[in-house]
Amino acid sequence: MADLISFPRTPRPDRPKSSGPEPLWRQMLGDQLRRRRHDREETLTETAEMAGVSPQYLSEVERGLKEPSSEMIAAIAGALDTSLIELTSAVADDLRSAAVPASAAVSVSAAVSVSRGSFALAA
């Protein structure tokens, strides 16, 4: 068996404290896509047609229910006249403003098991 190394838990003052779960990338991406589509005053059908996807698929992406491939993200971004870098930067900015400490996102008791004073990651 491998030796377990314990890591001290130190507070991270650089991150704001929040009690809610950390937002998912796909949810933040969907919010950003919907905002951009609404800013252009386009319907789901119009944007979906230009992107080459179904309106149902675009709706699921916007609601954060689908994890789109990079090709799908690029197609939808192109239909909204934006670049991948602009879109991902905007999502990253949204994630930064909604950031929570990793310890709040996952229950520590569910994520690690304590054995002889050491932490072991549970998969």
C-alpha positions as CSV (number, residue, x, y, z in Angstrom):
1,M,0.0,0.0,0.0
2,A,1.1,3.5,-0.6
3,D,1.8,6.0,2.1
4,L,-0.8,8.7,2.6
5,I,0.4,12.3,3.0
6,S,-1.6,14.7,5.0
7,F,-2.1,18.2,3.7
8,P,-2.8,21.0,6.1
9,R,-6.0,22.9,5.5
10,T,-5.4,26.6,5.3
11,P,-8.0,29.2,4.7
12,R,-8.0,30.9,1.3
13,P,-8.6,34.6,1.8
14,D,-8.4,35.3,-1.9
15,R,-11.9,33.8,-2.6
16,P,-15.2,35.1,-1.5
17,K,-17.2,32.8,0.9
18,S,-20.5,31.5,-0.3
19,S,-22.7,28.7,0.9
20,G,-24.1,27.6,-2.5
21,P,-22.6,25.1,-4.8
22,E,-20.1,26.2,-7.4
23,P,-21.8,26.8,-10.8
24,L,-21.1,24.4,-13.6
25,W,-19.4,25.5,-16.8
26,R,-22.3,24.3,-19.0
27,Q,-24.8,26.4,-17.0
28,M,-22.7,29.5,-17.2
29,L,-22.1,28.9,-20.9
30,G,-25.8,28.5,-21.5
31,D,-26.6,31.8,-19.6
32,Q,-24.0,33.6,-21.7
33,L,-25.4,32.2,-25.0
34,R,-29.0,33.1,-24.0
35,R,-28.0,36.6,-23.1
36,R,-26.2,37.1,-26.4
37,R,-29.1,35.7,-28.4
38,H,-31.6,37.9,-26.5
39,D,-29.3,41.0,-27.1
40,R,-29.6,40.2,-30.8
41,E,-33.4,39.8,-30.4
42,E,-33.3,36.4,-32.1
43,T,-35.5,33.4,-31.5
44,L,-34.1,30.0,-30.7
45,T,-35.1,28.8,-34.2
46,E,-33.3,31.7,-35.9
47,T,-30.0,31.1,-34.0
48,A,-30.3,27.3,-34.2
49,E,-30.7,27.5,-38.0
50,M,-27.6,29.7,-38.4
51,A,-25.6,27.3,-36.1
52,G,-26.8,24.2,-37.9
53,V,-28.4,22.7,-34.7
54,S,-32.0,22.0,-33.7
55,P,-33.9,24.5,-31.7
56,Q,-34.4,21.8,-29.0
57,Y,-30.7,21.2,-28.8
58,L,-29.9,25.0,-28.5
59,S,-32.6,25.3,-25.8
60,E,-31.0,22.5,-23.8
61,V,-27.5,24.1,-24.2
62,E,-28.9,27.4,-23.0
63,R,-30.5,25.8,-20.0
64,G,-27.3,24.0,-19.0
65,L,-28.7,20.6,-19.7
66,K,-26.3,19.6,-22.5
67,E,-22.5,19.5,-22.4
68,P,-21.8,20.7,-26.0
69,S,-18.7,19.7,-27.9
70,S,-16.2,22.4,-28.8
71,E,-17.4,22.2,-32.4
72,M,-21.0,22.9,-31.3
73,I,-19.9,25.8,-29.1
74,A,-18.0,27.2,-32.1
75,A,-21.0,26.8,-34.4
76,I,-23.3,28.5,-31.9
77,A,-20.8,31.3,-31.2
78,G,-20.4,31.9,-34.9
79,A,-24.2,32.1,-35.3
80,L,-24.1,34.8,-32.6
81,D,-21.3,36.7,-34.3
82,T,-18.9,36.2,-31.5
83,S,-15.6,34.3,-31.2
84,L,-14.7,31.5,-28.9
85,I,-12.2,33.6,-27.1
86,E,-14.9,36.3,-26.4
87,L,-17.4,33.7,-25.3
88,T,-15.0,31.8,-23.1
89,S,-13.7,35.0,-21.6
90,A,-17.2,36.1,-20.7
91,V,-18.0,32.8,-19.2
92,A,-14.8,32.9,-17.2
93,D,-15.6,36.4,-15.9
94,D,-19.1,35.1,-14.9
95,L,-17.5,32.1,-13.1
96,R,-15.1,34.4,-11.3
97,S,-17.9,36.6,-10.0
98,A,-19.8,33.6,-8.8
99,A,-16.8,31.7,-7.4
100,V,-17.1,29.8,-4.1
101,P,-14.3,28.0,-2.2
102,A,-13.8,24.4,-3.4
103,S,-14.5,23.2,0.2
104,A,-18.1,24.6,-0.1
105,A,-18.7,23.0,-3.4
106,V,-18.2,19.4,-2.2
107,S,-19.1,18.0,1.1
108,V,-15.7,17.2,2.7
109,S,-17.1,14.1,4.5
110,A,-18.2,12.8,1.1
111,A,-15.1,13.7,-0.8
112,V,-12.4,12.5,1.6
113,S,-12.0,9.6,4.0
114,V,-9.9,10.1,7.1
115,S,-7.5,7.3,8.0
116,R,-4.9,7.6,10.8
117,G,-5.0,11.4,10.7
118,S,-4.4,11.5,6.9
119,F,-6.7,12.4,4.1
120,A,-7.3,10.0,1.2
121,L,-9.3,11.1,-1.8
122,A,-12.4,9.1,-2.5
123,A,-13.2,8.6,-6.1
